[in-house]
Structure formats: C-alpha cells, structure tokens
Amino acid sequence: MPRYLTLIRIEEGSFELEDADPGFDARMGALFEEITKAGVMLETAGLKPTKEARRILWEGGRTSFTDGPFTETKEVIGGYSITQCRDLAEAVEWAKRFLEVHPPQWKVGCEVREIEEM
C-alpha cells in the first residue's frame, strides 16, 4: 500500500494553540485515535518555529546558509504526517478531516504527496 506525506502549511505567528476553542484538543484526540485504529497513521509531528531553523541552499557550485526566521516567507511548514492509504483519495480525505478539526478562524492548509518507493 502506498505511503503519503502530508505537509501542514500555516502562516507562522497568525495563531497560537492556546487560542483554540475548548473542544479542539478533544476533537484532535478523537481523530488521531480513529486514524491510528484504522492503521493509516505511521508518523506525525508538529515542527518548531522557523526562528530555530536553518535553510541550506546549493547553487552555482556553492553552499549557503540562512538562519531563521525566514521573514520573506509568509507560509511555512508547521507539521507533517506520514500515512499509509489505499490511494490518494483516501489520503486526501484524512487530510481534509484533519483540517476540519481546527477552529474556523485559523488558516491551515496542507499538501498531500505520495512517497516514491525505491
């Protein structure tokens, strides 16, 4: 069965987890329990802020480094998951359900991509 990487995109600093409505943690917990019981979730995690990150670029035969935060970037990767699903449609459905758990005033997006197996 194929594996999928879901990249969670956020506008860094536009909201705080502490600002979530009281039912957010319970909704997220219920979804994680369901996706785990379904045998779909392989791994998931949030990422630390970009102020603690470093970008590395290879260009023109040279390596350059940029320390975060990355002010030129409005949208960043805030987390990820790796799932094992029947097909892209199933992976997208789980990602959609993940987004719908979030408070409506938050702007959260994601990109779902199949992992190329070697």
C-alpha positions in Angstrom: 0.0 0.0 0.0 1.4 3.5 -0.9 2.6 5.9 1.8 1.7 9.6 1.7 3.5 12.7 3.1 1.1 15.4 4.2 2.8 18.8 4.8 0.8 21.1 7.1 1.1 24.7 6.0 0.5 27.6 8.3 1.1 31.4 8.5 3.6 31.4 11.3 2.6 33.6 14.2 -1.0 34.0 12.9 -2.5 32.0 15.8 -1.4 30.2 18.9 -2.5 26.7 20.1 -3.6 28.3 23.4 -6.2 30.3 21.4 -8.0 27.2 20.3 -11.6 26.7 21.4 -12.1 24.4 24.4 -13.1 21.3 22.2 -10.1 21.4 19.9 -7.9 19.0 21.9 -10.8 16.5 22.3 -11.6 16.7 18.5 -8.0 16.2 17.6 -7.5 13.4 20.0 -10.6 11.6 18.7 -9.4 11.9 15.1 -5.9 10.7 16.0 -7.4 7.7 17.8 -9.6 6.9 14.8 -6.8 7.2 12.2 -4.5 5.1 14.4 -7.1 2.4 14.9 -7.7 2.4 11.1 -4.0 1.5 10.7 -3.4 4.6 8.5 -1.2 6.8 10.6 2.5 5.9 10.6 4.0 9.1 12.0 3.0 12.7 12.7 4.6 15.7 14.5 4.5 19.5 14.6 7.6 21.5 13.8 9.4 24.1 15.9 9.2 27.7 14.8 11.4 28.8 11.9 13.4 31.1 14.2 15.0 27.8 15.3 15.6 26.6 11.8 18.3 26.9 9.1 18.0 26.8 5.3 20.7 25.3 3.2 21.0 26.1 -0.5 23.2 24.6 -3.1 23.6 27.0 -6.1 26.3 27.8 -8.6 28.6 25.2 -7.0 28.4 26.8 -3.6 26.5 26.1 -0.4 24.9 29.0 1.6 23.1 29.0 4.9 20.3 31.2 6.2 19.2 31.3 9.8 15.5 31.6 10.6 13.2 33.2 11.0 12.5 33.5 7.3 10.8 36.9 7.0 10.4 36.7 3.2 8.2 33.6 3.7 4.6 34.1 4.9 3.6 30.4 4.8 5.7 27.7 6.4 5.5 24.0 7.0 4.1 23.7 10.6 4.0 19.9 10.8 3.7 16.7 8.8 2.3 13.2 8.8 3.1 10.0 7.0 0.1 7.8 6.3 -0.4 4.5 4.5 -3.6 4.6 2.4 -5.2 2.7 -0.4 -4.9 5.7 -2.7 -4.5 9.4 -3.0 -8.3 9.9 -2.5 -8.1 8.2 0.9 -5.0 10.2 1.9 -6.8 13.5 0.9 -9.9 12.5 2.9 -7.9 12.0 6.1 -6.1 15.3 5.5 -9.4 17.1 4.9 -10.8 15.7 8.2 -7.6 16.9 10.0 -8.1 20.4 8.7 -11.8 20.5 9.6 -10.9 19.7 13.3 -9.2 23.2 13.6 -11.1 26.3 14.7 -12.8 28.1 11.7 -10.9 31.3 12.3 -7.5 29.6 11.7 -5.9 29.4 8.3 -4.3 25.9 7.9 -3.6 24.2 4.6 -1.9 21.1 3.5 -0.2 19.4 0.6 -0.6 15.6 0.2 2.1 13.8 -1.8 2.7 10.1 -2.5 6.1 8.9 -1.3 8.1 7.4 -4.1 9.2 3.9 -3.0 12.6 2.8 -4.1 
